[in-house]
Amino acid sequence: MGGALYRIDADDERSRGEIARLSHHTEMDKFFSTVERRAFLMARTALRNQEDALDVVQDAMMMLVKNYRHKPADEWRLLFFRILNNRIKDTIRRRMVRSKFGGWLPLSGQENEEAGDPFQQVADSAANNPAEDLARRQSMEALASAVANLPTRQREAFMLRCWEGLSTIETAAVMKCSEGSVKTHYSRALYFLQEQLKEYRDD
């Protein structure tokens, strides 16, 4: 498969090969190429760890390929983000279990600041203006930090509705809650983020 995540995670040859072997499906390749970047950003924001985020997204892709590749293509998006959401929550729960045992079980994949964001290696049109690029990076970092500090359900609602563009109905299906709950969590998330990011808004 040609998605960026498969090129980045060069150490996981078995996983990449398995996904490619099971998928071998041009339409699914195209689907993954349209969602992998946002999926990675969502996972990294929630988990605050690059390697864990890559693992979670690859696991979600593997599960979609193994269990749902025969489903109609128009169902993949909702299924994928439901799987991804569950994998993120599972990872957070495992971390909480580890922390209860005095920290003697190390977290997998410590954050490597020098490695940087693999997606930032792609040329950016703002990079030719250092001042604008710095301002953009600072505002994006502030947004990512603020989103990461949202309560879990608010963060899920915000990322699924705003970042991924799912409808209220689709988000409710992924989060397994009512549409009213989605609207409440989303509106509270927006209010919190607006308050946290006042200095970055253009008045």
C-alpha positions as CSV (number, residue, x, y, z in Angstrom):
1,M,0.0,0.0,0.0
2,G,1.2,3.5,-0.7
3,G,0.0,5.4,2.4
4,A,2.5,7.5,4.4
5,L,2.0,5.5,7.6
6,Y,3.4,2.4,5.9
7,R,6.5,4.1,4.8
8,I,7.1,5.8,8.1
9,D,6.8,2.7,10.3
10,A,9.6,0.8,8.5
11,D,10.3,-1.4,11.6
12,D,6.9,-3.0,11.5
13,E,7.4,-5.0,8.3
14,R,5.0,-7.8,9.3
15,S,2.2,-5.4,10.1
16,R,2.6,-3.5,6.9
17,G,2.9,-6.6,4.8
18,E,-0.2,-8.1,6.4
19,I,-2.3,-5.0,5.7
20,A,-1.1,-4.9,2.1
21,R,-1.7,-8.6,1.6
22,L,-5.2,-8.6,3.1
23,S,-6.2,-5.3,1.5
24,H,-4.8,-5.5,-2.1
25,H,-7.6,-3.3,-2.9
26,T,-7.1,-0.1,-4.8
27,E,-10.3,1.5,-3.5
28,M,-9.3,0.7,0.1
29,D,-5.8,2.1,-0.6
30,K,-7.4,5.4,-1.7
31,F,-9.6,5.4,1.4
32,F,-6.6,5.0,3.8
33,S,-4.7,7.8,2.0
34,T,-7.6,10.2,2.6
35,V,-8.0,9.4,6.3
36,E,-4.6,8.4,7.7
37,R,-3.2,12.0,8.2
38,R,-6.2,13.2,10.2
39,A,-6.4,9.8,12.0
40,F,-2.8,10.2,13.1
41,L,-3.3,13.7,14.3
42,M,-6.3,12.7,16.3
43,A,-4.5,9.8,17.9
44,R,-1.4,11.8,18.6
45,T,-3.4,14.6,20.2
46,A,-5.3,12.2,22.4
47,L,-2.3,10.1,23.4
48,R,0.4,12.8,23.3
49,N,2.9,10.2,22.0
50,Q,3.9,9.8,18.4
51,E,4.8,6.1,18.4
52,D,1.7,5.1,20.3
53,A,-0.4,7.2,17.8
54,L,1.2,5.4,14.8
55,D,0.5,2.0,16.5
56,V,-3.1,2.8,17.2
57,V,-3.8,4.0,13.6
58,Q,-2.1,1.0,12.1
59,D,-4.1,-1.3,14.4
60,A,-7.3,0.4,13.4
61,M,-6.4,0.0,9.7
62,M,-5.6,-3.7,10.3
63,M,-8.9,-4.3,12.0
64,L,-10.8,-2.6,9.2
65,V,-9.1,-4.6,6.6
66,K,-9.4,-7.9,8.4
67,N,-13.0,-7.5,9.5
68,Y,-14.7,-5.1,7.2
69,R,-13.0,-5.1,3.8
70,H,-16.0,-6.8,2.2
71,K,-18.3,-4.1,3.5
72,P,-19.5,-1.4,1.0
73,A,-16.9,1.4,0.7
74,D,-19.3,4.0,1.9
75,E,-19.4,2.3,5.3
76,W,-15.6,2.2,5.8
77,R,-15.2,5.8,7.1
78,L,-17.7,5.4,10.0
79,L,-16.4,1.9,10.8
80,F,-12.7,3.1,10.8
81,F,-13.2,6.0,13.1
82,R,-15.3,3.9,15.5
83,I,-12.4,1.4,15.6
84,L,-9.8,4.2,16.0
85,N,-11.8,5.8,18.8
86,N,-12.0,2.5,20.7
87,R,-8.3,1.8,20.2
88,I,-7.4,5.2,21.6
89,K,-9.6,4.6,24.6
90,D,-8.0,1.1,25.1
91,T,-4.5,2.6,25.1
92,I,-5.5,5.3,27.6
93,R,-7.0,2.6,29.9
94,R,-3.8,0.5,29.7
95,R,-1.8,3.6,30.7
96,M,-4.0,4.1,33.7
97,V,-3.6,0.5,34.8
98,R,0.2,0.9,34.5
99,S,0.2,4.1,36.5
100,K,-1.6,2.3,39.4
101,F,1.3,-0.1,39.8
102,G,3.8,2.5,40.9
103,G,5.2,3.2,37.4
104,W,7.3,0.1,37.3
105,L,5.8,-0.9,34.0
106,P,7.2,1.5,31.4
107,L,5.0,3.1,28.8
108,S,5.7,1.8,25.3
109,G,7.4,4.2,22.9
110,Q,8.6,7.2,24.8
111,E,8.1,10.5,23.0
112,N,11.1,11.4,20.9
113,E,11.1,15.1,20.5
114,E,14.0,15.0,18.0
115,A,12.1,12.7,15.7
116,G,9.5,15.4,15.0
117,D,6.2,15.0,13.3
118,P,6.5,12.8,10.2
119,F,3.8,14.8,8.4
120,Q,5.7,18.0,9.0
121,Q,8.4,16.7,6.6
122,V,6.0,17.4,3.8
123,A,6.7,20.8,2.2
124,D,4.4,23.6,3.5
125,S,3.5,26.6,1.4
126,A,3.9,28.8,4.5
127,A,7.5,27.7,5.0
128,N,8.8,30.4,2.7
129,N,7.6,33.1,5.2
130,P,9.3,32.4,8.5
131,A,7.2,34.8,10.5
132,E,3.9,33.4,9.2
133,D,5.2,29.8,9.6
134,L,6.2,30.4,13.2
135,A,2.8,32.0,14.0
136,R,1.0,29.1,12.4
137,R,3.0,26.5,14.2
138,Q,2.5,28.2,17.6
139,S,-1.2,28.5,17.0
140,M,-1.4,24.8,15.9
141,E,0.6,23.7,19.0
142,A,-1.7,25.7,21.2
143,L,-4.7,24.2,19.6
144,A,-3.4,20.6,19.9
145,S,-2.5,21.2,23.6
146,A,-5.9,22.7,24.4
147,V,-7.7,19.8,22.6
148,A,-5.6,17.3,24.5
149,N,-6.7,18.9,27.8
150,L,-10.4,18.5,27.0
151,P,-12.4,15.9,29.0
152,T,-12.4,12.6,27.0
153,R,-16.0,12.8,25.7
154,Q,-15.6,16.5,24.7
155,R,-12.3,15.7,22.9
156,E,-13.9,12.8,21.0
157,A,-16.9,14.9,19.9
158,F,-14.7,17.8,18.8
159,M,-12.2,15.7,16.8
160,L,-14.9,13.7,15.1
161,R,-17.1,16.6,14.3
162,C,-14.6,19.4,13.6
163,W,-11.4,17.6,12.5
164,E,-12.9,14.6,10.7
165,G,-16.2,16.3,9.7
166,L,-18.6,13.6,10.8
167,S,-22.2,14.5,11.1
168,T,-23.9,14.6,14.5
169,I,-25.6,11.3,13.7
170,E,-22.3,9.7,12.6
171,T,-20.5,11.0,15.7
172,A,-23.1,9.6,17.9
173,A,-22.7,6.2,16.3
174,V,-18.9,6.3,16.8
175,M,-19.2,7.5,20.4
176,K,-22.2,5.2,21.1
177,C,-24.3,7.9,22.7
178,S,-27.3,10.1,21.8
179,E,-27.2,12.9,19.3
180,G,-28.1,15.3,22.1
181,S,-25.0,14.1,24.1
182,V,-22.8,14.8,21.0
183,K,-24.2,18.3,20.7
184,T,-23.6,19.0,24.4
185,H,-20.1,17.7,24.4
186,Y,-19.2,19.5,21.2
187,S,-20.6,22.8,22.3
188,R,-18.8,22.6,25.6
189,A,-15.6,21.7,23.8
190,L,-15.9,24.7,21.5
191,Y,-16.5,27.1,24.4
192,F,-13.5,25.8,26.3
193,L,-11.3,26.0,23.2
194,Q,-12.5,29.6,22.4
195,E,-11.6,30.6,25.9
196,Q,-8.2,28.9,25.8
197,L,-7.2,30.3,22.4
198,K,-8.4,33.9,22.7
199,E,-4.9,35.3,22.1
200,Y,-4.6,33.4,18.8
201,R,-7.9,34.7,17.4
202,D,-8.0,37.5,14.8
203,D,-10.1,40.3,16.1
